Amino acid sequence: MHLEWENQWDKDEETIEKLIAETEPDYIPHNVIGIQNINSEERIQALNSLVVTKNKAQLSNVLMIYRFYDRDLEVRE
């Protein structure tokens, strides 16, 4: 299993690049998990497309977890 976690939303594509890549010579992880903060809900579709494209050669089982904080939904008193 390979895990990548990134808190900086501006490194989202870089995180996916690291997630879906050989981690050691001649080792391709079959199960990968990515945890990524994102800056908007709209970014999820673009990142998922990148995951699918990058994973076509690797054929790993991929679990992506996106974290998005919507300030508009924040409860105000």
mmJSON file of the N, C-alpha and C atoms, coordinates in Angstrom:
{"data_MODEL":{"atom_site":{
"group_PDB":["ATOM","ATOM","ATOM","ATOM","ATOM","ATOM","ATOM","ATOM","ATOM","ATOM","ATOM","ATOM","ATOM","ATOM","ATOM","ATOM","ATOM","ATOM","ATOM","ATOM","ATOM","ATOM","ATOM","ATOM","ATOM","ATOM","ATOM","ATOM","ATOM","ATOM","ATOM","ATOM","ATOM","ATOM","ATOM","ATOM","ATOM","ATOM","ATOM","ATOM","ATOM","ATOM","ATOM","ATOM","ATOM","ATOM","ATOM","ATOM","ATOM","ATOM","ATOM","ATOM","ATOM","ATOM","ATOM","ATOM","ATOM","ATOM","ATOM","ATOM","ATOM","ATOM","ATOM","ATOM","ATOM","ATOM","ATOM","ATOM","ATOM","ATOM","ATOM","ATOM","ATOM","ATOM","ATOM","ATOM","ATOM","ATOM","ATOM","ATOM","ATOM","ATOM","ATOM","ATOM","ATOM","ATOM","ATOM","ATOM","ATOM","ATOM","ATOM","ATOM","ATOM","ATOM","ATOM","ATOM","ATOM","ATOM","ATOM","ATOM","ATOM","ATOM","ATOM","ATOM","ATOM","ATOM","ATOM","ATOM","ATOM","ATOM","ATOM","ATOM","ATOM","ATOM","ATOM","ATOM","ATOM","ATOM","ATOM","ATOM","ATOM","ATOM","ATOM","ATOM","ATOM","ATOM","ATOM","ATOM","ATOM","ATOM","ATOM","ATOM","ATOM","ATOM","ATOM","ATOM","ATOM","ATOM","ATOM","ATOM","ATOM","ATOM","ATOM","ATOM","ATOM","ATOM","ATOM","ATOM","ATOM","ATOM","ATOM","ATOM","ATOM","ATOM","ATOM","ATOM","ATOM","ATOM","ATOM","ATOM","ATOM","ATOM","ATOM","ATOM","ATOM","ATOM","ATOM","ATOM","ATOM","ATOM","ATOM","ATOM","ATOM","ATOM","ATOM","ATOM","ATOM","ATOM","ATOM","ATOM","ATOM","ATOM","ATOM","ATOM","ATOM","ATOM","ATOM","ATOM","ATOM","ATOM","ATOM","ATOM","ATOM","ATOM","ATOM","ATOM","ATOM","ATOM","ATOM","ATOM","ATOM","ATOM","ATOM","ATOM","ATOM","ATOM","ATOM","ATOM","ATOM","ATOM","ATOM","ATOM","ATOM","ATOM","ATOM","ATOM","ATOM","ATOM","ATOM","ATOM","ATOM","ATOM","ATOM","ATOM","ATOM","ATOM","ATOM","ATOM","ATOM","ATOM","ATOM"],
"id":[1,2,3,4,5,6,7,8,9,10,11,12,13,14,15,16,17,18,19,20,21,22,23,24,25,26,27,28,29,30,31,32,33,34,35,36,37,38,39,40,41,42,43,44,45,46,47,48,49,50,51,52,53,54,55,56,57,58,59,60,61,62,63,64,65,66,67,68,69,70,71,72,73,74,75,76,77,78,79,80,81,82,83,84,85,86,87,88,89,90,91,92,93,94,95,96,97,98,99,100,101,102,103,104,105,106,107,108,109,110,111,112,113,114,115,116,117,118,119,120,121,122,123,124,125,126,127,128,129,130,131,132,133,134,135,136,137,138,139,140,141,142,143,144,145,146,147,148,149,150,151,152,153,154,155,156,157,158,159,160,161,162,163,164,165,166,167,168,169,170,171,172,173,174,175,176,177,178,179,180,181,182,183,184,185,186,187,188,189,190,191,192,193,194,195,196,197,198,199,200,201,202,203,204,205,206,207,208,209,210,211,212,213,214,215,216,217,218,219,220,221,222,223,224,225,226,227,228,229,230,231],
"type_symbol":["N","C","C","N","C","C","N","C","C","N","C","C","N","C","C","N","C","C","N","C","C","N","C","C","N","C","C","N","C","C","N","C","C","N","C","C","N","C","C","N","C","C","N","C","C","N","C","C","N","C","C","N","C","C","N","C","C","N","C","C","N","C","C","N","C","C","N","C","C","N","C","C","N","C","C","N","C","C","N","C","C","N","C","C","N","C","C","N","C","C","N","C","C","N","C","C","N","C","C","N","C","C","N","C","C","N","C","C","N","C","C","N","C","C","N","C","C","N","C","C","N","C","C","N","C","C","N","C","C","N","C","C","N","C","C","N","C","C","N","C","C","N","C","C","N","C","C","N","C","C","N","C","C","N","C","C","N","C","C","N","C","C","N","C","C","N","C","C","N","C","C","N","C","C","N","C","C","N","C","C","N","C","C","N","C","C","N","C","C","N","C","C","N","C","C","N","C","C","N","C","C","N","C","C","N","C","C","N","C","C","N","C","C","N","C","C","N","C","C","N","C","C","N","C","C","N","C","C","N","C","C"],
"label_atom_id":["N","CA","C","N","CA","C","N","CA","C","N","CA","C","N","CA","C","N","CA","C","N","CA","C","N","CA","C","N","CA","C","N","CA","C","N","CA","C","N","CA","C","N","CA","C","N","CA","C","N","CA","C","N","CA","C","N","CA","C","N","CA","C","N","CA","C","N","CA","C","N","CA","C","N","CA","C","N","CA","C","N","CA","C","N","CA","C","N","CA","C","N","CA","C","N","CA","C","N","CA","C","N","CA","C","N","CA","C","N","CA","C","N","CA","C","N","CA","C","N","CA","C","N","CA","C","N","CA","C","N","CA","C","N","CA","C","N","CA","C","N","CA","C","N","CA","C","N","CA","C","N","CA","C","N","CA","C","N","CA","C","N","CA","C","N","CA","C","N","CA","C","N","CA","C","N","CA","C","N","CA","C","N","CA","C","N","CA","C","N","CA","C","N","CA","C","N","CA","C","N","CA","C","N","CA","C","N","CA","C","N","CA","C","N","CA","C","N","CA","C","N","CA","C","N","CA","C","N","CA","C","N","CA","C","N","CA","C","N","CA","C","N","CA","C","N","CA","C","N","CA","C","N","CA","C","N","CA","C","N","CA","C","N","CA","C","N","CA","C"],
"label_alt_id":[null,null,null,null,null,null,null,null,null,null,null,null,null,null,null,null,null,null,null,null,null,null,null,null,null,null,null,null,null,null,null,null,null,null,null,null,null,null,null,null,null,null,null,null,null,null,null,null,null,null,null,null,null,null,null,null,null,null,null,null,null,null,null,null,null,null,null,null,null,null,null,null,null,null,null,null,null,null,null,null,null,null,null,null,null,null,null,null,null,null,null,null,null,null,null,null,null,null,null,null,null,null,null,null,null,null,null,null,null,null,null,null,null,null,null,null,null,null,null,null,null,null,null,null,null,null,null,null,null,null,null,null,null,null,null,null,null,null,null,null,null,null,null,null,null,null,null,null,null,null,null,null,null,null,null,null,null,null,null,null,null,null,null,null,null,null,null,null,null,null,null,null,null,null,null,null,null,null,null,null,null,null,null,null,null,null,null,null,null,null,null,null,null,null,null,null,null,null,null,null,null,null,null,null,null,null,null,null,null,null,null,null,null,null,null,null,null,null,null,null,null,null,null,null,null,null,null,null,null,null,null],
"label_comp_id":["MET","MET","MET","HIS","HIS","HIS","LEU","LEU","LEU","GLU","GLU","GLU","TRP","TRP","TRP","GLU","GLU","GLU","ASN","ASN","ASN","GLN","GLN","GLN","TRP","TRP","TRP","ASP","ASP","ASP","LYS","LYS","LYS","ASP","ASP","ASP","GLU","GLU","GLU","GLU","GLU","GLU","THR","THR","THR","ILE","ILE","ILE","GLU","GLU","GLU","LYS","LYS","LYS","LEU","LEU","LEU","ILE","ILE","ILE","ALA","ALA","ALA","GLU","GLU","GLU","THR","THR","THR","GLU","GLU","GLU","PRO","PRO","PRO","ASP","ASP","ASP","TYR","TYR","TYR","ILE","ILE","ILE","PRO","PRO","PRO","HIS","HIS","HIS","ASN","ASN","ASN","VAL","VAL","VAL","ILE","ILE","ILE","GLY","GLY","GLY","ILE","ILE","ILE","GLN","GLN","GLN","ASN","ASN","ASN","ILE","ILE","ILE","ASN","ASN","ASN","SER","SER","SER","GLU","GLU","GLU","GLU","GLU","GLU","ARG","ARG","ARG","ILE","ILE","ILE","GLN","GLN","GLN","ALA","ALA","ALA","LEU","LEU","LEU","ASN","ASN","ASN","SER","SER","SER","LEU","LEU","LEU","VAL","VAL","VAL","VAL","VAL","VAL","THR","THR","THR","LYS","LYS","LYS","ASN","ASN","ASN","LYS","LYS","LYS","ALA","ALA","ALA","GLN","GLN","GLN","LEU","LEU","LEU","SER","SER","SER","ASN","ASN","ASN","VAL","VAL","VAL","LEU","LEU","LEU","MET","MET","MET","ILE","ILE","ILE","TYR","TYR","TYR","ARG","ARG","ARG","PHE","PHE","PHE","TYR","TYR","TYR","ASP","ASP","ASP","ARG","ARG","ARG","ASP","ASP","ASP","LEU","LEU","LEU","GLU","GLU","GLU","VAL","VAL","VAL","ARG","ARG","ARG","GLU","GLU","GLU"],
"label_asym_id":["A","A","A","A","A","A","A","A","A","A","A","A","A","A","A","A","A","A","A","A","A","A","A","A","A","A","A","A","A","A","A","A","A","A","A","A","A","A","A","A","A","A","A","A","A","A","A","A","A","A","A","A","A","A","A","A","A","A","A","A","A","A","A","A","A","A","A","A","A","A","A","A","A","A","A","A","A","A","A","A","A","A","A","A","A","A","A","A","A","A","A","A","A","A","A","A","A","A","A","A","A","A","A","A","A","A","A","A","A","A","A","A","A","A","A","A","A","A","A","A","A","A","A","A","A","A","A","A","A","A","A","A","A","A","A","A","A","A","A","A","A","A","A","A","A","A","A","A","A","A","A","A","A","A","A","A","A","A","A","A","A","A","A","A","A","A","A","A","A","A","A","A","A","A","A","A","A","A","A","A","A","A","A","A","A","A","A","A","A","A","A","A","A","A","A","A","A","A","A","A","A","A","A","A","A","A","A","A","A","A","A","A","A","A","A","A","A","A","A","A","A","A","A","A","A","A","A","A","A","A","A"],
"label_entity_id":["1","1","1","1","1","1","1","1","1","1","1","1","1","1","1","1","1","1","1","1","1","1","1","1","1","1","1","1","1","1","1","1","1","1","1","1","1","1","1","1","1","1","1","1","1","1","1","1","1","1","1","1","1","1","1","1","1","1","1","1","1","1","1","1","1","1","1","1","1","1","1","1","1","1","1","1","1","1","1","1","1","1","1","1","1","1","1","1","1","1","1","1","1","1","1","1","1","1","1","1","1","1","1","1","1","1","1","1","1","1","1","1","1","1","1","1","1","1","1","1","1","1","1","1","1","1","1","1","1","1","1","1","1","1","1","1","1","1","1","1","1","1","1","1","1","1","1","1","1","1","1","1","1","1","1","1","1","1","1","1","1","1","1","1","1","1","1","1","1","1","1","1","1","1","1","1","1","1","1","1","1","1","1","1","1","1","1","1","1","1","1","1","1","1","1","1","1","1","1","1","1","1","1","1","1","1","1","1","1","1","1","1","1","1","1","1","1","1","1","1","1","1","1","1","1","1","1","1","1","1","1"],
"label_seq_id":[1,1,1,2,2,2,3,3,3,4,4,4,5,5,5,6,6,6,7,7,7,8,8,8,9,9,9,10,10,10,11,11,11,12,12,12,13,13,13,14,14,14,15,15,15,16,16,16,17,17,17,18,18,18,19,19,19,20,20,20,21,21,21,22,22,22,23,23,23,24,24,24,25,25,25,26,26,26,27,27,27,28,28,28,29,29,29,30,30,30,31,31,31,32,32,32,33,33,33,34,34,34,35,35,35,36,36,36,37,37,37,38,38,38,39,39,39,40,40,40,41,41,41,42,42,42,43,43,43,44,44,44,45,45,45,46,46,46,47,47,47,48,48,48,49,49,49,50,50,50,51,51,51,52,52,52,53,53,53,54,54,54,55,55,55,56,56,56,57,57,57,58,58,58,59,59,59,60,60,60,61,61,61,62,62,62,63,63,63,64,64,64,65,65,65,66,66,66,67,67,67,68,68,68,69,69,69,70,70,70,71,71,71,72,72,72,73,73,73,74,74,74,75,75,75,76,76,76,77,77,77],
"pdbx_PDB_ins_code":[null,null,null,null,null,null,null,null,null,null,null,null,null,null,null,null,null,null,null,null,null,null,null,null,null,null,null,null,null,null,null,null,null,null,null,null,null,null,null,null,null,null,null,null,null,null,null,null,null,null,null,null,null,null,null,null,null,null,null,null,null,null,null,null,null,null,null,null,null,null,null,null,null,null,null,null,null,null,null,null,null,null,null,null,null,null,null,null,null,null,null,null,null,null,null,null,null,null,null,null,null,null,null,null,null,null,null,null,null,null,null,null,null,null,null,null,null,null,null,null,null,null,null,null,null,null,null,null,null,null,null,null,null,null,null,null,null,null,null,null,null,null,null,null,null,null,null,null,null,null,null,null,null,null,null,null,null,null,null,null,null,null,null,null,null,null,null,null,null,null,null,null,null,null,null,null,null,null,null,null,null,null,null,null,null,null,null,null,null,null,null,null,null,null,null,null,null,null,null,null,null,null,null,null,null,null,null,null,null,null,null,null,null,null,null,null,null,null,null,null,null,null,null,null,null,null,null,null,null,null,null],
"Cartn_x":[0.849,0.0,0.895,0.426,1.142,0.18,0.634,-0.21,0.481,-0.262,0.212,-0.824,-0.361,-1.233,-0.686,-1.531,-1.09,-2.105,-1.642,-2.515,-2.595,-1.606,-1.596,-2.367,-3.456,-4.318,-3.622,-2.614,-1.944,-0.946,-0.818,0.059,-0.756,-2.015,-2.901,-2.416,-2.01,-1.556,-0.223,0.645,1.924,1.716,0.727,0.416,-0.047,-0.885,-1.348,-0.192,0.715,1.897,2.701,2.891,3.647,2.876,1.565,0.732,0.757,0.673,0.59,1.923,2.898,4.246,4.967,6.029,6.846,7.452,7.29,7.84,9.268,9.587,10.924,11.175,12.43,12.695,11.977,11.308,10.601,9.44,8.959,7.796,6.695,5.563,4.391,3.319,2.885,1.873,0.527,-0.131,-1.431,-2.585,-2.339,-3.365,-2.771,-3.429,-2.927,-4.06,-3.691,-4.65,-4.084,-4.89,-4.496,-5.453,-4.912,-5.709,-5.261,-6.193,-5.827,-6.796,-6.273,-7.091,-7.239,-8.427,-8.673,-9.305,-9.223,-9.722,-11.162,-11.737,-13.134,-13.691,-14.993,-15.645,-15.447,-15.379,-15.228,-13.913,-12.933,-11.616,-11.641,-12.615,-12.675,-12.741,-13.587,-13.731,-12.425,-11.744,-10.478,-9.42,-9.359,-8.378,-8.701,-9.973,-10.35,-9.995,-10.165,-9.776,-8.275,-7.496,-6.045,-5.689,-6.366,-6.12,-6.388,-7.496,-7.846,-6.807,-6.417,-5.422,-4.089,-3.615,-2.322,-2.356,-3.488,-3.592,-3.809,-4.018,-4.266,-3.117,-1.896,-0.756,-0.504,-0.694,-0.372,-1.443,-2.704,-3.837,-3.918,-3.688,-3.814,-5.255,-5.562,-6.819,-6.576,-7.335,-7.09,-8.273,-7.954,-8.94,-8.465,-9.246,-8.926,-9.901,-9.367,-10.172,-9.867,-10.906,-10.734,-11.359,-10.668,-11.176,-11.327,-12.561,-12.869,-13.674,-13.236,-13.942,-14.665,-15.974,-16.801,-17.182,-16.584,-16.832,-18.278,-18.923,-20.319,-21.276,-20.875,-21.709,-21.447,-20.492,-20.145,-21.331,-21.603,-22.712,-22.261,-23.084,-22.763,-23.83,-23.409,-24.361,-24.619],
"Cartn_y":[-1.169,0.0,1.233,2.256,3.526,4.635,5.564,6.646,7.976,8.943,10.325,11.218,12.168,13.104,14.495,15.401,16.763,17.754,18.68,19.711,20.958,21.177,22.373,22.102,22.834,22.576,22.856,23.733,24.057,22.983,21.919,20.806,19.56,19.749,18.611,17.713,18.291,17.469,16.798,17.489,16.917,15.697,15.781,14.665,13.451,13.668,12.559,11.965,12.808,12.309,11.371,11.757,10.928,9.671,9.778,8.65,7.534,7.918,6.932,6.929,6.317,6.216,5.079,4.607,3.599,4.234,3.592,4.137,3.653,2.492,1.915,1.218,1.007,0.304,-1.042,-1.28,-2.544,-2.816,-1.814,-1.994,-1.037,-1.586,-0.792,-1.122,-0.132,-0.426,-0.776,-1.767,-2.18,-1.482,-0.958,-0.233,1.104,2.186,3.516,4.365,5.221,6.123,7.531,8.458,9.856,10.684,11.507,12.41,13.816,14.626,15.906,16.999,18.105,19.307,19.96,20.458,21.134,22.489,23.375,24.736,24.933,23.95,24.077,22.707,22.587,21.33,21.027,22.054,21.885,21.192,21.275,20.693,19.162,18.593,17.137,16.427,16.889,16.228,16.261,17.393,17.5,16.568,16.522,15.649,14.177,13.813,12.424,12.027,12.928,12.653,12.4,13.199,13.006,11.654,11.273,9.975,8.845,8.903,7.85,7.774,8.928,8.964,8.397,8.835,8.366,6.891,6.402,5.03,4.009,4.447,3.5,2.51,2.955,2.052,1.253,1.872,1.232,0.241,0.561,-0.296,-0.615,0.388,0.22,0.411,-0.066,0.273,1.611,2.634,3.98,4.459,4.98,5.642,7.075,8.024,9.444,10.031,10.762,11.458,12.945,13.711,15.15,15.867,16.887,17.68,19.112,19.605,20.962,21.646,22.818,23.578,24.73,24.685,25.726,26.749,27.904,28.942,29.445,29.319,29.758,28.898,27.695,26.788,26.925,27.745,27.948,28.572,28.052,28.557,29.862,30.879,32.179,32.54,33.143,33.552,35.032],
"Cartn_z":[0.0,0.0,0.0,-0.71,-0.788,-0.401,0.452,0.937,0.703,0.191,0.072,0.724,1.539,2.233,1.99,1.529,1.272,1.813,2.626,3.176,2.309,1.478,0.638,-0.646,-0.837,-1.989,-3.317,-3.326,-4.585,-5.028,-4.256,-4.631,-4.968,-5.365,-5.603,-6.741,-7.863,-8.985,-8.675,-7.969,-7.566,-6.664,-5.794,-4.9,-5.691,-6.691,-7.53,-8.314,-8.802,-9.513,-8.614,-7.345,-6.408,-6.025,-5.969,-5.562,-6.603,-7.85,-8.928,-9.672,-9.028,-9.585,-8.884,-9.487,-8.823,-7.58,-6.444,-5.208,-4.974,-5.484,-5.41,-6.748,-7.096,-8.36,-8.423,-9.507,-9.77,-8.826,-8.103,-7.229,-7.643,-7.983,-8.32,-7.291,-6.505,-5.48,-6.113,-5.55,-6.08,-5.389,-4.204,-3.447,-3.015,-3.429,-3.095,-2.513,-1.557,-0.93,-0.987,-1.468,-1.51,-0.669,0.212,1.032,0.667,0.168,-0.408,-0.012,0.516,0.686,-0.681,-0.956,-2.23,-1.965,-2.965,-2.76,-3.215,-3.937,-4.367,-4.73,-4.637,-5.027,-6.505,-7.316,-8.763,-9.119,-8.251,-8.518,-8.474,-7.812,-7.654,-9.003,-9.895,-11.19,-11.981,-11.982,-12.705,-12.106,-10.789,-10.141,-10.363,-10.321,-10.597,-12.02,-12.96,-14.352,-14.445,-13.716,-13.697,-13.077,-12.01,-11.375,-12.369,-13.057,-14.021,-15.136,-15.666,-16.742,-16.277,-15.124,-14.612,-14.24,-13.794,-13.314,-14.428,-15.651,-16.751,-16.921,-16.752,-16.896,-15.622,-14.482,-13.202,-12.757,-13.032,-12.684,-11.19,-10.365,-8.916,-8.484,-7.294,-6.635,-5.944,-6.326,-5.832,-4.998,-3.816,-2.98,-2.789,-3.272,-3.086,-2.082,-1.116,-0.125,-0.276,-0.584,-0.759,0.428,0.897,2.015,1.524,1.659,1.223,2.312,2.714,3.739,3.062,3.089,2.467,3.531,3.475,4.463,4.385,3.253,3.118,3.943,4.245,5.037,6.533,6.882,8.283,9.039,10.19,11.005,11.657,11.512,12.102,13.112,14.196,15.236,15.161],
"occupancy":[1.0,1.0,1.0,1.0,1.0,1.0,1.0,1.0,1.0,1.0,1.0,1.0,1.0,1.0,1.0,1.0,1.0,1.0,1.0,1.0,1.0,1.0,1.0,1.0,1.0,1.0,1.0,1.0,1.0,1.0,1.0,1.0,1.0,1.0,1.0,1.0,1.0,1.0,1.0,1.0,1.0,1.0,1.0,1.0,1.0,1.0,1.0,1.0,1.0,1.0,1.0,1.0,1.0,1.0,1.0,1.0,1.0,1.0,1.0,1.0,1.0,1.0,1.0,1.0,1.0,1.0,1.0,1.0,1.0,1.0,1.0,1.0,1.0,1.0,1.0,1.0,1.0,1.0,1.0,1.0,1.0,1.0,1.0,1.0,1.0,1.0,1.0,1.0,1.0,1.0,1.0,1.0,1.0,1.0,1.0,1.0,1.0,1.0,1.0,1.0,1.0,1.0,1.0,1.0,1.0,1.0,1.0,1.0,1.0,1.0,1.0,1.0,1.0,1.0,1.0,1.0,1.0,1.0,1.0,1.0,1.0,1.0,1.0,1.0,1.0,1.0,1.0,1.0,1.0,1.0,1.0,1.0,1.0,1.0,1.0,1.0,1.0,1.0,1.0,1.0,1.0,1.0,1.0,1.0,1.0,1.0,1.0,1.0,1.0,1.0,1.0,1.0,1.0,1.0,1.0,1.0,1.0,1.0,1.0,1.0,1.0,1.0,1.0,1.0,1.0,1.0,1.0,1.0,1.0,1.0,1.0,1.0,1.0,1.0,1.0,1.0,1.0,1.0,1.0,1.0,1.0,1.0,1.0,1.0,1.0,1.0,1.0,1.0,1.0,1.0,1.0,1.0,1.0,1.0,1.0,1.0,1.0,1.0,1.0,1.0,1.0,1.0,1.0,1.0,1.0,1.0,1.0,1.0,1.0,1.0,1.0,1.0,1.0,1.0,1.0,1.0,1.0,1.0,1.0,1.0,1.0,1.0,1.0,1.0,1.0,1.0,1.0,1.0,1.0,1.0,1.0],
"B_iso_or_equiv":[0.0,0.0,0.0,0.0,0.0,0.0,0.0,0.0,0.0,0.0,0.0,0.0,0.0,0.0,0.0,0.0,0.0,0.0,0.0,0.0,0.0,0.0,0.0,0.0,0.0,0.0,0.0,0.0,0.0,0.0,0.0,0.0,0.0,0.0,0.0,0.0,0.0,0.0,0.0,0.0,0.0,0.0,0.0,0.0,0.0,0.0,0.0,0.0,0.0,0.0,0.0,0.0,0.0,0.0,0.0,0.0,0.0,0.0,0.0,0.0,0.0,0.0,0.0,0.0,0.0,0.0,0.0,0.0,0.0,0.0,0.0,0.0,0.0,0.0,0.0,0.0,0.0,0.0,0.0,0.0,0.0,0.0,0.0,0.0,0.0,0.0,0.0,0.0,0.0,0.0,0.0,0.0,0.0,0.0,0.0,0.0,0.0,0.0,0.0,0.0,0.0,0.0,0.0,0.0,0.0,0.0,0.0,0.0,0.0,0.0,0.0,0.0,0.0,0.0,0.0,0.0,0.0,0.0,0.0,0.0,0.0,0.0,0.0,0.0,0.0,0.0,0.0,0.0,0.0,0.0,0.0,0.0,0.0,0.0,0.0,0.0,0.0,0.0,0.0,0.0,0.0,0.0,0.0,0.0,0.0,0.0,0.0,0.0,0.0,0.0,0.0,0.0,0.0,0.0,0.0,0.0,0.0,0.0,0.0,0.0,0.0,0.0,0.0,0.0,0.0,0.0,0.0,0.0,0.0,0.0,0.0,0.0,0.0,0.0,0.0,0.0,0.0,0.0,0.0,0.0,0.0,0.0,0.0,0.0,0.0,0.0,0.0,0.0,0.0,0.0,0.0,0.0,0.0,0.0,0.0,0.0,0.0,0.0,0.0,0.0,0.0,0.0,0.0,0.0,0.0,0.0,0.0,0.0,0.0,0.0,0.0,0.0,0.0,0.0,0.0,0.0,0.0,0.0,0.0,0.0,0.0,0.0,0.0,0.0,0.0,0.0,0.0,0.0,0.0,0.0,0.0],
"pdbx_formal_charge":[null,null,null,null,null,null,null,null,null,null,null,null,null,null,null,null,null,null,null,null,null,null,null,null,null,null,null,null,null,null,null,null,null,null,null,null,null,null,null,null,null,null,null,null,null,null,null,null,null,null,null,null,null,null,null,null,null,null,null,null,null,null,null,null,null,null,null,null,null,null,null,null,null,null,null,null,null,null,null,null,null,null,null,null,null,null,null,null,null,null,null,null,null,null,null,null,null,null,null,null,null,null,null,null,null,null,null,null,null,null,null,null,null,null,null,null,null,null,null,null,null,null,null,null,null,null,null,null,null,null,null,null,null,null,null,null,null,null,null,null,null,null,null,null,null,null,null,null,null,null,null,null,null,null,null,null,null,null,null,null,null,null,null,null,null,null,null,null,null,null,null,null,null,null,null,null,null,null,null,null,null,null,null,null,null,null,null,null,null,null,null,null,null,null,null,null,null,null,null,null,null,null,null,null,null,null,null,null,null,null,null,null,null,null,null,null,null,null,null,null,null,null,null,null,null,null,null,null,null,null,null],
"auth_seq_id":[1,1,1,2,2,2,3,3,3,4,4,4,5,5,5,6,6,6,7,7,7,8,8,8,9,9,9,10,10,10,11,11,11,12,12,12,13,13,13,14,14,14,15,15,15,16,16,16,17,17,17,18,18,18,19,19,19,20,20,20,21,21,21,22,22,22,23,23,23,24,24,24,25,25,25,26,26,26,27,27,27,28,28,28,29,29,29,30,30,30,31,31,31,32,32,32,33,33,33,34,34,34,35,35,35,36,36,36,37,37,37,38,38,38,39,39,39,40,40,40,41,41,41,42,42,42,43,43,43,44,44,44,45,45,45,46,46,46,47,47,47,48,48,48,49,49,49,50,50,50,51,51,51,52,52,52,53,53,53,54,54,54,55,55,55,56,56,56,57,57,57,58,58,58,59,59,59,60,60,60,61,61,61,62,62,62,63,63,63,64,64,64,65,65,65,66,66,66,67,67,67,68,68,68,69,69,69,70,70,70,71,71,71,72,72,72,73,73,73,74,74,74,75,75,75,76,76,76,77,77,77],
"auth_comp_id":["MET","MET","MET","HIS","HIS","HIS","LEU","LEU","LEU","GLU","GLU","GLU","TRP","TRP","TRP","GLU","GLU","GLU","ASN","ASN","ASN","GLN","GLN","GLN","TRP","TRP","TRP","ASP","ASP","ASP","LYS","LYS","LYS","ASP","ASP","ASP","GLU","GLU","GLU","GLU","GLU","GLU","THR","THR","THR","ILE","ILE","ILE","GLU","GLU","GLU","LYS","LYS","LYS","LEU","LEU","LEU","ILE","ILE","ILE","ALA","ALA","ALA","GLU","GLU","GLU","THR","THR","THR","GLU","GLU","GLU","PRO","PRO","PRO","ASP","ASP","ASP","TYR","TYR","TYR","ILE","ILE","ILE","PRO","PRO","PRO","HIS","HIS","HIS","ASN","ASN","ASN","VAL","VAL","VAL","ILE","ILE","ILE","GLY","GLY","GLY","ILE","ILE","ILE","GLN","GLN","GLN","ASN","ASN","ASN","ILE","ILE","ILE","ASN","ASN","ASN","SER","SER","SER","GLU","GLU","GLU","GLU","GLU","GLU","ARG","ARG","ARG","ILE","ILE","ILE","GLN","GLN","GLN","ALA","ALA","ALA","LEU","LEU","LEU","ASN","ASN","ASN","SER","SER","SER","LEU","LEU","LEU","VAL","VAL","VAL","VAL","VAL","VAL","THR","THR","THR","LYS","LYS","LYS","ASN","ASN","ASN","LYS","LYS","LYS","ALA","ALA","ALA","GLN","GLN","GLN","LEU","LEU","LEU","SER","SER","SER","ASN","ASN","ASN","VAL","VAL","VAL","LEU","LEU","LEU","MET","MET","MET","ILE","ILE","ILE","TYR","TYR","TYR","ARG","ARG","ARG","PHE","PHE","PHE","TYR","TYR","TYR","ASP","ASP","ASP","ARG","ARG","ARG","ASP","ASP","ASP","LEU","LEU","LEU","GLU","GLU","GLU","VAL","VAL","VAL","ARG","ARG","ARG","GLU","GLU","GLU"],
"auth_asym_id":["A","A","A","A","A","A","A","A","A","A","A","A","A","A","A","A","A","A","A","A","A","A","A","A","A","A","A","A","A","A","A","A","A","A","A","A","A","A","A","A","A","A","A","A","A","A","A","A","A","A","A","A","A","A","A","A","A","A","A","A","A","A","A","A","A","A","A","A","A","A","A","A","A","A","A","A","A","A","A","A","A","A","A","A","A","A","A","A","A","A","A","A","A","A","A","A","A","A","A","A","A","A","A","A","A","A","A","A","A","A","A","A","A","A","A","A","A","A","A","A","A","A","A","A","A","A","A","A","A","A","A","A","A","A","A","A","A","A","A","A","A","A","A","A","A","A","A","A","A","A","A","A","A","A","A","A","A","A","A","A","A","A","A","A","A","A","A","A","A","A","A","A","A","A","A","A","A","A","A","A","A","A","A","A","A","A","A","A","A","A","A","A","A","A","A","A","A","A","A","A","A","A","A","A","A","A","A","A","A","A","A","A","A","A","A","A","A","A","A","A","A","A","A","A","A","A","A","A","A","A","A"],
"auth_atom_id":["N","CA","C","N","CA","C","N","CA","C","N","CA","C","N","CA","C","N","CA","C","N","CA","C","N","CA","C","N","CA","C","N","CA","C","N","CA","C","N","CA","C","N","CA","C","N","CA","C","N","CA","C","N","CA","C","N","CA","C","N","CA","C","N","CA","C","N","CA","C","N","CA","C","N","CA","C","N","CA","C","N","CA","C","N","CA","C","N","CA","C","N","CA","C","N","CA","C","N","CA","C","N","CA","C","N","CA","C","N","CA","C","N","CA","C","N","CA","C","N","CA","C","N","CA","C","N","CA","C","N","CA","C","N","CA","C","N","CA","C","N","CA","C","N","CA","C","N","CA","C","N","CA","C","N","CA","C","N","CA","C","N","CA","C","N","CA","C","N","CA","C","N","CA","C","N","CA","C","N","CA","C","N","CA","C","N","CA","C","N","CA","C","N","CA","C","N","CA","C","N","CA","C","N","CA","C","N","CA","C","N","CA","C","N","CA","C","N","CA","C","N","CA","C","N","CA","C","N","CA","C","N","CA","C","N","CA","C","N","CA","C","N","CA","C","N","CA","C","N","CA","C","N","CA","C","N","CA","C","N","CA","C","N","CA","C","N","CA","C"],
"pdbx_PDB_model_num":[1,1,1,1,1,1,1,1,1,1,1,1,1,1,1,1,1,1,1,1,1,1,1,1,1,1,1,1,1,1,1,1,1,1,1,1,1,1,1,1,1,1,1,1,1,1,1,1,1,1,1,1,1,1,1,1,1,1,1,1,1,1,1,1,1,1,1,1,1,1,1,1,1,1,1,1,1,1,1,1,1,1,1,1,1,1,1,1,1,1,1,1,1,1,1,1,1,1,1,1,1,1,1,1,1,1,1,1,1,1,1,1,1,1,1,1,1,1,1,1,1,1,1,1,1,1,1,1,1,1,1,1,1,1,1,1,1,1,1,1,1,1,1,1,1,1,1,1,1,1,1,1,1,1,1,1,1,1,1,1,1,1,1,1,1,1,1,1,1,1,1,1,1,1,1,1,1,1,1,1,1,1,1,1,1,1,1,1,1,1,1,1,1,1,1,1,1,1,1,1,1,1,1,1,1,1,1,1,1,1,1,1,1,1,1,1,1,1,1,1,1,1,1,1,1,1,1,1,1,1,1]
}}}
